[in-house]
Amino acid sequence: MAETAVQNSEIQEKSSNSAVMEAAKALLTASGFALDDVQTALDAIQTAKQQSPKKQDSERKNYIDKTAVYPDVDAYIYKRGDTKTGIWYFRIYDTKRQKPIFKSMKTTDKNKALATARVMYVEIKGKIERGERVKTITTLELVNMWIEKLETQVTPIPHDGITPDTFKQKRYFLRNWVNYCTNVLNIANTSIDKVAPEKTRDFGHWLKSKPKETSLRTGDRDGELINNNINEVTRMYHQLAVRDKYLSADRVPQIDRIKYQIDDSFKRDIFSLEQYDKFCLYLNQKYFTKKHNPLVDPKELEKRKIFRDFILIIANAGFRTKELLGMKLMDVYDVLKPSEDDLKSGNMVMVVRRENSKTGRERRVIAPVRKRIDRVLKSYKKMGITHEPNDYIFINPLSKTRGAYGRMIMYQRLKTTLVESGLQEELDKEGKSISPYSFRHFYAWLRILNNVPLHLLSLNMGTSIQKIERTYGHIQTEQHTDVITSGQGIIRRTETSLQTLPTVESDM
């Protein structure tokens, strides 16, 4: 109602003004003034009326003791007439955004205020010319803003955004940057536009020398991972600070990248056939049997059975650990139109869903796992857990939400079984470090030895042919030793040192 009343009042005022103007125009014309001169005069009166004297008086009262910062520039210091503090203020006009910028000098000393204003003028004028925001942010504020932005992109489907694991790693990268800026350079709370770009060049080298935070702390930090950390920091500055005009591109921190050798060596952390047989023998005959574990809780024995089949499924299907742990019961089904071999070997189709795949692509893996899946479900039933189609195959019995086992749990169980089986000592002597992922390598190794075409193997494993050749290429070389050494006479393939045969000179 109040808004309507204001609108009606404005309409009445305009109507009244129009009537007065028309009456004045008629009176002046009748007095002998030319119509054009009358209109010009009335327009001037209207313009003067629009420039409110009250507003001008108010401005004069609020701008006291105006003093130009530099001659011939639209920037000055002044005191406010509506306060009694006597503090000086700085004003400059932003010609690009068409609005003034105000800053408090936080001092009542005119000389100090003028000196500060001259420094501020150069800084702000430069920002205006570069198109940057006058408002500044610190490194900590920038990092927090970037994390908030990344959170909006988190999705369970790879390549549709960033996965929760990737987001976790990016946060780790940003913590490293904050740690460096806080404890090494002491610039975390400094405005990012005031940090010299060259000051941050040694971040990568600092990170390389930083001790690992793992329990073992063995080996150097991975050079590729360090450069990925640098990439994330640089991306943050370009895609947030520069794009949103908190910083110009030439002020982005400079960080030297780390040089490192790409590890394209052949995978050696794989069981030999003898070691694999020994490990399986221990799992099947000692690890979960009541005879060898009379004091172990029955539920724990069932968990050990589940672990046994988890490892054997990877070794026979080549899954990544995360892929198998993230697989649900509905993702496993019988082969369509199974052959006699499928029925005999227990082949089943196991689907790796997009959101559960490293590549973001769904794939179907054929593997002889029927008996192992049945055993897993049976063990869970003995613990009082009956699977529904949407349940994870490897449910963590301690999870109240029926969540899946974590990778670390399986890793720790593997390490325990390697020690208890007596294999760890043998592996240490050979310099092998076995993890659940090693059984994926073992699967690839056996499939290549059994002449599985690489293109089929790549489809089943969800990787590229080039990656398989680079990782396991030595197997194919060893596999065709007879062909490679054909025509080399007495040189046997078992010899470790091949010597050049003497050339037989012709009598001709």
N, C-alpha and C positions, 0 to 999 in steps of 0.2 A: 504494500500500500504506500509506504514511504517513497519507494522508488518511483511509483506512478505519479505521486504528487510532485516530485522533483522534475520529472519529465514534463508534466503539464505546466509547471512554473517556467521552465526553459522555453517552451513553445509560446507562452504568453509574452515572455520578455522579448523574444525575437519578433513577434507580431507587433508589439508596442514600439520597438526600435524601428521597425520598417515603416510604421505609420508616421513616426516623428521625422524620419529621413525624408519621406515623401512630402510632408507638410513644409519642411525647411526648404526643399528643392523648389516647391511652388512659390514660396514667399520670396526667395532670392531671385528667381526668374522674373517674377512680377516687378521686382525692384530694378530691373534693367541689366542684371548679370547674365552673361552668356551661359547657355546650358552646359557646355563642356567645362567651363571654369567652375561652375557649381559642383559638378560631379567630381572633379579633381579635388576640390576642397573637402567635400564630404568623405571621400576615400581617405584623405590624410587624417581627418578627425577620427574615423573608424580605426585606423591603424594605431594612432596614438592611444586610443581607448583600450585596445587589446594589450598594449604594453603597460601592464599594471604598475602604477606608481608605487603602490604598496609593496610589490615584489622588488622593485628597484631599491626602494628604501630599505627593505629587509636585507638585500644583498650588501648594500653599503654598510649596514650595521654589523653584518657578520664577517666582513673582510676589513679588518683594522690593521693599520701599519703595513700595508702591502709593500713588499720589497722584491724587486726583480732578482732572480737568481743570476742571470746573465743578461746583458743588454740585448734588445731586439729578439727575445724569445718569449714565448707564451708560458712562462713558468715563474712562480714567485712564492715567497713565504708570507704568512700572515697570521694574525691572531683572530680568534673567534670572538665576535661581540656578544654572543649569548652565554659566555662562560667567564668566570673570574679567575681561572687557573693561570692565565698568562702564557700557556704553552703555545709554541709556534707550530704551524702546519705548512705542509708543502703541497702545491697544486701545479699540475701540468695537464695540458689538453692532449688527449689521444686522437690525432687526426684520422687514423684509420678506423677506429671504432666510433668516432664522433661522440666522445664523452670525456669529461674531465676525470683525472685520477687524483685522489687525495691521500696524503700520508702524514701521520703525526710525527713531529720531530722529537717529542718526548723531552723537551728542554725549554726553559724560559730564557736561556741565554741566546740573544740574537746572533752574535758572532758564531757561536757553535752551531746554531740552527742553519745559518747561511752556508757554513763550510760543509755541513752534512748534506744540505740540499744540493749543492753543486756536484758532490759525488753521486748522489741519488739521481740527479738529472741525467748524467752520463749513462748510468746503468739503465734507467727506465727508458730513456730516449732510444738506446740501443735495442731494447726489447721491442719497443714499438716499431722501429724500422725493420727488425727481423720477423715481425709478426708473432712474437712470443707473448704468452700470458704474462701479465705483470705479477700476478699471484704466484708465489714460488712454493715448491714442496721439497721435503727432505728425502734422502734415500730410503729411510724407514717408511715414510708415507707412500713413496712410489712402489716399494715392494708389497705393501699391504694392498694397494689398489690393484696391482697385477695379480696377486693371489685371488682376490675377489673376482676379477675378470676370468681367471682360469677356472674357478669353481663353477661358473655358469656354462662351461664347455664340457664338463665331465659327463661321460656316457659309457655304458657297459659295452658298446659296440665299437671295436677298433676302427679308426679312420673316419668315424662319424663325428668325432670330437677328440677328447683325450680320455683315456681309460683311468679308473681310480688309481691303478698302479703307476701310470705315467704322471698323474697329478701329484702323487706322493713323492715321486722322484724329483719333479720340478720344485716342489716345496723344499726338498733337501738341497737342491742347487741354490735356491734363493737364501736359505739359511747360511750356506757357505759364504755368499756374497755379503750378507749382513754382518757375519762374524768378521770378515776381512775389513769391511768399512768401519766397524766399531772398534775392534781390538788392535788392528794394525795401523790404519790410516786416521782413525778418530774423526771420521767425516759423516757418520750415520745420521747425525742431526743437523748437518750443514745443507743449505739449499743446493740442489743438484746443479744449478746453473753457475754456482760459485766454486765448483770442484774442477780443477784443471784436468783436462782429458788425459794427459800423459801421466798423471799421478797414480793411475790404477793399472799400469802396464804389467806389474809383476804378480797379478792375482793368480794366474795359472801356475807359475813357479812356486808361489806360496802354498797353493793347494796340493801340488805334487809332493812337497816336503812335509806336509801336514800328516801326522800319524793317523793310521786308519782307526776307525771307531769300533771295529769288530773285535771279538774276543781273541782271535788268533793274531791279528795285526801282522800278517806275513806278506812279504812282497811289496813292490812299489804300487802306487795308485795307477790305475789304467789311464793311459794317455788319451784314448778316445773318449773316456768318460769325463775327463777334465775339460777337453775341448767342447763336449756337449754342454757342460756347465757354463762355459764361456758363451756359447751360442745362446743359451737361455737368457743370460744376463743382457747380452747385446740386443736380443729380440725384445726384451722388456723395454729398453730405452727407446728403440726405434718405433715400436708399435703402440707405446703408451705415451712416454715423455715427449717424443718428437711429434707424433701424430696429433696429440692434444695440445701441442704448442707450449708445453712447460719448458722445452729445451730446443735449441736449434741443432740440426744434424751434425754440425762441426764441433759441438760440445759433448757429443756422446763419448763415454769413457773408452779409452784405448786399452785393449788387453792383448798381450802377446800370446799367441797360440803355442801349445806344446808340440814339439816334434816327437814322433814315436814310430816304431816299426809295427806295421800291420801283421797281426798274428795269423799267417796263412799256413802254419805248420799242421801236419796231419794229427788227427786226434789219437792220443796214446792212452788216455784215461779210460780204457775199455778193458773189461774182463777178457782174458783168454778163454778158450772153450773149457780148459781144465779148471780154471778158477770159477767160471760160471757154474760148472757141474758141481764143484765142491760147495759153492754157496747155496745152490738149490738143494743139495743133499742135507745141508745143515738146517735150512728152513723147514724142509718136509719131515725130517726125522728127529730133530731135537728142539727146535725153537718153540713149538706150541704143544708138544706132546705132554701128557700128564706124567708119563714115566720119568721124563727128565726135568719136569717142573712141578713136583708134588705140592709145593707150598704156594704156588702162584694162583691167584684168584681166577675162577673159571671165565669171568668176563674178560680178563686180561688175555687169557689164552685165545678167546675168540677174536680179540683185537689183533693179536699176532697173526692169526689166520688171514684176516682181512689185509694186513700189511703184506703178507706173502703173496697174495693174489694181485695186489696193487702193483708190486714190483714185476711180477711175471706178465701182467697185461702190457705194461710198458715195453718189456723186452720182446713181446710178441706182436705189438701193434705200432710201436714207435711214437707214442704220444709224448707231447711235452707234459711235464708234471701238472702244470696248471690246467691243461686241457682235460686230463683224466679226472682230476679232482672236481672240475666244474661240470662234469658230465652227469646228466640225469637219467633215470631209469627209462623214460620215454624216448631217449636218444638211442637206445639199443633195440634192434629188432632183427628178425630172421632175414636171411638172404632171399630175395624174390626168385622163385623158380630154382631152388637149390639143387645142385648136382649131387651125385653120390659122394664125391670128395667133400663137398660142403657139409653134408650130413655126417659123414664119418669123422671129419676133423672138428666139427662144431663151429664152423665159420658163422660169424654174425656181422651185421652192419652196425657200426658205431658212429654216430653223427657228432661232429664238432661244430657247434653252432657259431654263428658270426660273432656274437658277443663273448664267446669263449675261445676264440681263435686269435692267435698272435697277428695274423695277416688281415683279420677282419672279413675273411671269406669262409663260408661254410664248406665243409668237406665230409665225405663219407669214407670211413676206413673199414676195410674187410680184414678180419682177423679171427683166428680160432680161439675164441674166448668163452664159449657157451658154458663149459664146466666151471670155469673160474668165476663167471658172473653168478652162476647158481650157488657156488660155495659161499660167495660174499653175502648173498641174500639170506642164506641159511644161517650164517654166523650172526647176522643182525637179528634174526628172529629169535635165536637163543638168548640174546640180550634184551628181548622184549620190544624190538623195533621192526615193524612191518612196513615195507616200502610202498609208497603211492607213486603213480606214474611221474608226478612232478618233483619227486624227491631226488636229491643227489644220490648217486650210487654209493659214494663213500661219505656217509653221514658221520659227523663227529658225535658219538654217543653222549658227550657232555654238553652239547649245544641245546639250549632250550628252544631255539628256532629251527632245529633240524638243519643247521648249516653244515657245510662240508668241512672235512679235515683241512688243515692248513699245510702248506709245503714244508714248513719247518718241523712239524711233528713227524712227517715221513722221513725227512732228512736225518733227524736225531735217531729215529728207530733204525735207519740203515746203518748209521755209524756204530750203533750199539751191536747190531748183528754182525758187522764186519769184524769187530774186536772179538766177540764171543765165538765166532766160527774159526778164529785163528788166521783169517785172511788178511787182516789189516797189517800185520807184521810183514807178510810177503809183499803186499802192495807198496808199503813204505820203502822196501828195498829196491823196488822197480820205479819208484818215483811216481806212482799212480795215485790220483786223488779221485775216488769214486763217489759220485752223488747219484740221486735218482735220475738225473738227466743222462748219466753215463749209459743207462739201459736203453735210451733212445739211440745213442751211438752204436750200442751193441746190436740193436735191431737192424740198423742200416748196414752194418758190417756183415752180418749174416745174410741179409737179403742180396747184397752184391755178390757175396761168395756163392750164392745159389742162383746166380745169373738172372736176377730180376731186372728187367729193363729199367734204365734210370728214369725215364719219363713216367713210368707207372709208380716207381718208388717215390718220386717227387710229389706226385698227386696224393699218395697215401700218407706221406709225412707232412704235407703242407709246407713245402719249401721248394726252392728252385733247383733245376738240374745243375746249374753252375755252382751253387752252394754245395751240393752233394759231391761234385767232382773235385772242388777245392778242398773239401774236408776229408773225403774218403778215397781220393784218386789213387793213392798208393796201393789200395786193395786190388784195383783192377790190374795194376802193373804186376803185382805178385801173382795174381790169378792167371796171367798169361805168360808166365816165365818161359815155358817151352817154346812159345811162338817167338818171344823176344830174343831168345838165345839160339834159335835155330841157325845152323850154318856156322856155328862158332867152334866146331870140332870138339876137341877134348875138354874144353872149358865146361865145367859142371856148374849147375845153378846153385849148388850148395857151397861153392867156394866164396869166401868173403873178399878175396882180392883177385880181380881179373887182370891178367897180364897180356900184353900184346904178343900175338904169335909172330915168330920170325917169318919174313917174307920168303917164299920159295922162288928162287930165281930160275928163269927158263934157260935151257941150253941153246935156244935158238937166238 
